[in-house]
């Protein structure tokens, strides 16, 4: 158990140290690693075979997170879009059709088709093709079923005649095509219907009710009108749907908040870029400060360097690429927000927090404060540096550790040790949950000041290493094992995902499917 999180900086026991200007921050280890873990899966990238390339650009134009869809992913998105469009458009109301027909020996007959409704559409085959103008989707060989009410009336100088009934129409060989324009407008994705059309090759009409057998031939006069109504209505509805979808997209924020401290910048900085087989969009992807009380600091992140990588399996639908600068921006935000100050005053092995346990390591400590309780204050001095290497994620943390003695209820700092921690980490995915594990790779310590004489740093480092490995790391790993939920999209999530590490980048290759539990192996560390 770790308790005693404090907001105010420590006062140290050296006048020289008091003269130094320091930022003493509050760090909840699980909270910090939470946000690092969340951004590990913060974006997507792919091109043909999900290949991605980063090019050096001036700062402010870089996209540190990229989202791409491969040919297989485009097929999945196309099928989902068609099914969604059909379910949202059906039933589809067509305009009323009226026509005056001249019949020999009878005269002029007024025919009316009303309540024309398409109630079923089937699309057996379809294709999707990205290109320079946009993404073209064509549905071929589609069929539709519609119904309408028919009526007629005519009159002579003596009598008026009328009849009515219903009719059913089978539409065959329907082709529906649309080119969806995609562009980046001031950091937002804009959609536009560049081209849209519908063609019907054949319809058959069956009447029911009244003397329908007598009027079948008359109704056939309406075939062209029905075909035109179907073609025009479907075309207009599809174009309206694209415009409405664009309006919805414009309501999306350009920042996604994480609590009241940080927000992820999702402004589009790259693309949409389309090839014959894929679609690529890059976003800024950096975390920014939203806490008005936070200490503002520079965001001097380097621009992304040139590098390449690819998913080993070209059949994956999407790729996710996150540059290490995303993680470092989160680190910088939390450092500036004074969230990296950690007090340890209660542990399962409470003996280590008593001066008696240290009597052979720091004899003067026990001599001056026999059997007194102790606490450790960890103060991070600079934003933790996160690097993504070919074998995983490495974080380097520079901090001061204050050794305190609780004497008669008073917390007395007795020594300050400079500590550099290097930890390695790995990530995994279970369904929509991002998990991970860390291990302590390297620990370096040096004495900054002491009120209890010279310390035997090798012995102190041994105890601190045991404290970190046996207490702190397992606590953090326990939280990382529980994981952090990744956002889904209307019930769809990553499936059969794989995570790989490249120089300065994390790459996730995955399919998309409806939610179900899927485990992806990853490493955990327990010391």
N, C-alpha and C positions, 0 to 999 in steps of 0.2 A: 504494500500500500504506500502510495506517495501522496503526501499532504503538504499543506502549508504554502500554497502558491501566493506570493506577495506581489504587489504592484509597485512598491517604492524601491529605489536602489538601496544597496547596502552601503553603510558607512564603514570604511575600512580603518585599520589601526595604524596607518602610516601617513604622516603629513605629506610626504611626497606623493603618495597615491591620491590623497584628497585633492591635491592641486591638479591632477590629471582630469581632463574632461572625458567622461565615459558615458556610454549608453548602456544601461543595465536593463535587460529585457526579461520578459516572462515567457518561458517556453513550457508548454505542455507537450511532452514528446509525442504522444499519440496524435494530438491536434496537428502538429507540424507535419508529421509523416502522413496524416490524412490527406492534406492538400497536395503534398508531393505525389501521393498515390493516385489521387483523383486526376491530376493533369497528365499522368502517364498515358491515359487513354483519352485524351482530350481532342483528338482530331484524326483525320483520315487522309490517305493518299494512294493513288495508283495511276499507272498509265498502262500501255500495252504490257502484258505479263506483270502488271502492277509494279512497273519500274518507275523509280522516282529520281529526280536530279535536283540538287540545290545549287543555285548560282549566287555568287557574291553580289550584293546590292547595297546601296546606301542605307543606313539605318533609318527606320521609319517606313521603308517599303518592304521589309522582310516579312515573309509569312512563316511563322515558326510551327504552325500546325497546318497540315494539309489533309484534305478529304478527297478521295477519288473512288470511282466506280469502274470496275473492269467490264469487259463484254458480258460476262456471266452476270455481274451485278446489274448491268443495264437491262438485261433480259428479265431479271427478277423484278426490277422497278417497273418495267413496262407492263408485265403481267399484273402487278399489284395496281398500277394506275388504271389499266383497262377495267379490271374487276371493280375497283372503287367507283370509276366513272359510270359503269353500267348500273351498279346498285344505287347510285345517287340520282341518276337520270330517269330510271324506270320507277313508276309509270311516267311516260312522256306524252303530254297533251299536244296534239297537232291542231292547227286552225281549221275552222269549219270550211267546207267546200260547197259552193252552190253553182248550179249550171242549168240553163234552160235548153232543153233538147227538143228539136223539131221532129215529130214522129208522123209519118204519112198516115192519112185518114183520121188521125187523132188530133194533131195540132201541136202546139207548144206545151211541153211538160216541164214543170219546175221540179228539179231534183236537188235534194239537200243531203249532204253527209255531215253529221255532227257527232260530238263526243268521240272524236277519233283519238284513240289512245294506243301507243305502243306499250305492250305489257310484258314483252319478253325479247331479249336479244342474246344471241349466241355468237361467240367469236372463236372459231376453231383454230385459226392460224393468225399470227401477227409477227411483225419484225420491228426492230429498232435500229436506227442508224445515225450515229453522231456525224456531224459535218460542220462546214464553215458557217452555215446559216443558223444552225442549232441542232436539236435532236429531232429526228423524223421518226414518227410512229405510224405504221400502216397495219390496219386490221383487214384481212382478206377472207373472202368466202363467208362473210357473216350472214346470219339469218335473223329475221325479226318477225314477231307476230303482233298484229294489231287488230283492233275491233272498232267498229263505228255503228252508229244508228243511221239508217237511211229512211228517207221519206220522199214521196212525190205527191204532186197535186196538179190537176188541170181542170179546166171548166169549159163548158159550152154555154150557149144561151139558155139551155134548159136545165143542165145538171152540172154538179161539181163532183169530181172523183179524187180520191186520195187513198194512199196505203203507206204502210211503214213496217220496219223490221230492223233486224241487226245483220251485220255482215262481219266476216272474219277474213283477214288478209294474211297470206304467207309471203314474206319478202325473202327473195333468194339472191345469192351472189352479190351481197352488199360489200362495197369497198369504202373504208373510212381512213383518211390520211390526214396527218397534222404535223407541221413543223413547229416545234416549240423553241422560240428564241430565248437565249440565256445571255445576260450581260451583267457586268458589275457597274452599278451606278452609285457613286459616293460610298462605297463600302458595303452596299446591300445588293443582294441578288434580285434581279428583275426578270420576270417571265413575260413573254408576249407571244400571241398566236401569229406567227409569220405567214403561215399558209394552212388552210384547212379546207377539206372537201369531202363530200360523200357521194357515192355513185351506186345506184340500184340497177341491176341488170334485168330482174324479172320479178313480177308479183302475180299471185293468183288470188281471186276474190270469190268467196263463197257466201251467198245470201242465206238468210234464215228469217222466217216470219212472213206473214202476209202471203201474197201470191208471188213468192220470191222466184219461183221457176219461170214466171212470165217476164220478170224484169232483169234476169241475169244479163242478157245482152245489152240492156240499157246501162246497167251499172258499169259494164266494161268500158263505156265511154269515159269513165272517171279514172281509168288506169293511169294516164299521164299526170293527171292532177294529184293523185295519191302519191305517185313516185316523186313528183316535185316537192310535195309537202314533206315527205319523209326526208329527202335529201337536204332541203333548206333548213328544216327544224333541227335535225341532228347537227348540221354544220354550225348553226348559230348557237346551239346549246353547248357544244364543245368549246367554241371560242369564248362564250360567256364564262364557262367553268375555268378556263385558263386565266381570264382577267380577274375573277374572284380569288383564285389561288394566289395570284400576284399580290392582290390587296392584303391577303392574310399574311403573306411573307413580309410585307412592308411593316407589319405590326411587330415583328420580331425585334427584340432589343439588340443593340450592338455590344452590350455587355451582359454577362451572366454573373450575378452576385453569388458569392459564397460567404454566407453570414453577413456581418456588418463591417468586415475588414477589407475584403479583397473582391475584385471582380475580374472575370476573364474577358479580354477584348476579343470579340468574334467578328470584327470588321474584316471584310474580304479584301485581301491585298494582292491576290494572284488568281488569274482566270476569271470566269470559267474557261478552261482550255479543253478543246475537244479534238480527238483524233478519230479515226474510223472505227475504233474499238473501245474508247474509254472517255471518261470525263474527269477533270481535275479542278479542284477549287482549293485555294490556300487562304488561310485567315491569319490575322496577326498573332493570336494565341498567347499573348503575354498577360500576366496578372498585374493589375494596377491597384492603387490604394483608394479605398473609399471611406476609411475611418477619419473623420475630420480632426480627431484629437491625436492622430498618429504623427510621429516625427517624419517629415518628408525627407527622402534621400534620393540620390541620383539613381538612374536606371541605366548604368553604363554597361549594357550587355553587348558583347561583340556581335557583329553581323554574322549570318550563317555562311560558312565556308563551302566551297565546292566539294561535293561528295555524291556518291551514287550507291544504290542498294536495290534489292528487289526481293519480292516474295518468292520463295522457292517453288511454291505451288501456284501456277498461273491460273488454276481453276477457281481461286478464291474470288468472292464477289467484291470485297472492299479491302482497302489497305489503310492503315492508320500510321501516320508518322508524327512524332513529337520530338522537337529539337530540345536539347538540354537547356537552352535558354528559357524555355517555358518553366521548367522546374526552378531555375535560378531566379526567375522573376517572382515566383511565389515565395522563395526563400527571402528575397530582398524585401518584399512587402511585409512579411511577418516580422522580420528584423526591425524594420522601421516602425512597426505597430507595437513595439515593446511587448512582444509575446514570447520572448526567449529567455526567461528567467525561471529557474527551476529549483525548488527547495525540497530536499530529502530529509525528513525528520521522523519518518516512521517506516520501518522495514520488517519483513517477516523474520529476518535474523536481526533482532533488535540489539544483540550484543555488540555489533559493529558500531552502533551509535552510543557507545559508552567508553569513556576514557580508559577504563580497565582493559579493554580489548586492545588498546594501543600502547600499553605500558612498555612493551619490549620494542615497539617500532619507533615511538616518540616518547622516550622516558620522561622528559621535562614536562610534557603535556599531562601525564598522569601525576607527576609530582606536584604540580601547581593546582590541578583540578581533579583530585582523586574521585573516581566513581561518579563523575558528572555526566549528564546526557550531552549528546553532540548532535549537530546537524551539518549538512553540506549545502552550500548555495552554488549552483552552476549558473554562471553568467556568460552568455554568448557574446563575443566581442565584435564579430563581423558576420555578415550574411553567410550561412553555410554554403560552401561551394559544391555544386553537384556536377559530376561528369558522367557521361554515358560512354562506356567502353565496350569493346567487342564481347566481353564476358559478363557484363552487367552494369549496374549503377553504383557509383562510388560517391560518397558524401564526405567532405572534410569540414570539421567544425573546430574552430578555435574558441576556447573559453577560459575563463578564470574559475577556479574552484576555491571557495572560501570555507575553511574549516572553522566551525563555530563551537563554542562550549556554552551550555546552558547552566549558569551558576546563579543560584538563588533567584531563578526566574528571569534572569537577564541573559540575553544572547550576546556573547562576546566573541568577535572574530579574533582568532589567534594566529592564523596563517593564511596565505594566499598562494595558490599554485597555478601556474599557467599550464594549460592542457590542450593538446591537439589530438582530436579523435578522427580516425578514418574508419568508416563503416561501408560495407558493401551490401547491396540489396538486389533482390530479384522480384519479379512480379508474375502473377498468374491470373487466370479468369475462371470463375465458376458461374456459368449462366450470365447474369447481369451484374455480378459482383467482382470487383477488382481486389485481389488479395496480394500478399507479399510477405517477404521475410528479410531480415537483416542480420548481419554478423559483425562483430568488432574485428576489424582487420589490423589496426595499428593504434597504439597509444603512446604518446610522448608527453612527458611532464618535466617541468622545471620550477624551482622555487622563486617566487617573486618577492615575498617578504614574510617574516616570521617574528612573532613575539615569544616563541618558545624554543629559541635556539635554532641551530642548523639541523635540518631534517635529513634523514637517510633516504634519499629520493628513490632508490631502487626498491626499498622495502615499502615505501608509501605507494609507489606505482603498482607494486604487486597487489596491495590491498585494494586500490582503486580499480584495478583491472578485474579483480574478483567481484567487486561490487557491481561493476558495469555488466560483466558477463553473466553473473548468477542472478541478478535482480533486475537491472534496468532493461537489458536486451530481451529477456523473456516476457517482461510486461509489454514492451513495444510489439514483440512478435505475436503475442496473444491478441492484441488489438488488430494487427495487420491480418491475422488469420481469419478473424471475423469478417474483415473486408469492408469495402465501401461500394455502395450501389452506383452503378453506371446508369445514365439516363437511357430509357428505351424510347421507341417511337411507335406509339399506338399498338403496343403488344408485340413488337418485333425487336429482336436482340441479336447479339453476336452468337455465332454457332461455329464449332470446330475451329476456334481461333488459335493462332500460334503467335508467340511473342519472340522477337529476336532483337539483338542489340548490334548497332553499328557505330562507327566512330561519330559520336555526338548526337546520335538519334536512336529512338526506340521505334521499332516497326511492328505493327500488329496486322496480320493477314487473317481475314475471317470471311465466313459466309454470314448471311442474314436469314433468320427464320423466326417463326413464332416461338414464344418463350417455352423452354423446358430446361431442366437441370442438366448441365453439361460441365464436366470437370476437366480442367486443363492443368496438367502437373506443373508444379513450381517448387522451389526450394525454400525450406524454412530452417532457421538456425536456433538451436538451443544449446547453451553452454552449460 
